[in-house]
Amino acid sequence: MIAIIGAPGSGKSTVGPLLAARLGLDFVDVDEVISRVEGRPISDIFATDGEPYFREVEARETLAALAAGGVVSLGGGAPLTPSIGQALDRVRTVWLEVSARTASGRVGLNDATRPLLLGNVHSRMVRLLAERRPVYAAPADIHVVTDSLHPGQIVEQILVELQGLPEDTGIIETSAKETGEQS
């Protein structure tokens, strides 16, 4: 079980499936799952129901994906949710770090699909990265700066660093409280 975290534009959705393929694991992009489950883009969820509702759905879908295993790409803000942050402490976590300049170029200057970046993307990205850097760093077993690397190089670096980590199952036990089941 490997969780991939990082800011928008860090490469999570690109690197995740490549890493999963190399490891022979399933890949899940939580943002794609949320859009599919809700039947609408994330930007519509934010606009219609607000960020608190989105974060509830994100927590539910992220915890389910982490419990299922494989390689899971989390939304950029997911690690800020306490239950997700705790879950990340129990799995192999890869932090893909990116500079504000590179991230802004990758997501585009007018990306309406990323509600927290609307407006001046670069200045919002600078603020967002400053706020989130310690949250991303805390659970990270592997840290890769992606600015000057191609996706294949990022995957290679992750694979090398995974070999250096002690053996661990990386399985999350989902409690009855989280799943709504009665014990």
Helices and strands as residue ranges (DSSP letters): E 2-6, H 12-23, E 27-29, H 30-38, H 42-68, E 71-73, G 78-80, H 82-88, E 92-97, H 100-107, G 115-117, H 121-137, E 142-145, H 151-163, H 176-179
